[in-house]
Amino acid sequence: MQEVTDHLDYGLQIVFIGFNPSLRSGEVGHHYANPRNNFWRILHQSGLTPRLYDPSEDQDLLKLGYGFTNIVARPTRGVEDISREEYREGREILEAKLKTYRPQIACFVGKGVYTELTRRKKVAWGFQPDSYVEGIHEFVAPSSSGLVRMPMDEIVAIYRQLRDFISPDQE
């Protein structure tokens, strides 16, 4: 199965970082393509996007200043299918991407993604007080997986902190 292409560029406001693509994303070649994944609804409901985007439009979010990558590029059924070696390699590759592209904010879609990169044991939702990659604001958001038990309005409220940071004049 093919890897899902990163959407990265210089000068991005936010790069969204996931664990790895789902099997559905690998099939269609777009980020957050599993129909049970709430990512696109969360972005819209939080005010980060002006409308509800479809996964097939993921590359269009570069125009909004948003990019996409993962800590592991290989699509799998679940994170339990990722090997320790893949995580080790993925950490090095992800850190290099962040240092190269230097987005304003690295948004980790799930606490586990952030803890895999940083090896930090405890993290809170939202902006992190000490950046792992110097000069980049790091934000930990709930996973958008449909398996997450947190109520959608709580998830959206956390993502809204990102919107408020990049567009403080929005209501």
Secondary structure, DSSP 8 states (H G I E B T S, - for coil): ------B--TT-SEEEEES--BHHHHHHT-TT--TT--HHHHHHHHTSSSS---GGGGGGGGGGTEEEEESS-S-BSSGGGS-HHHHHHHHHHHHHHHHHH--SEEEEESHHHHHHHH--S---SEE-SS-SSTTSEEEEE----TT--S-HHHHHHHHHHHHHHH-TT--
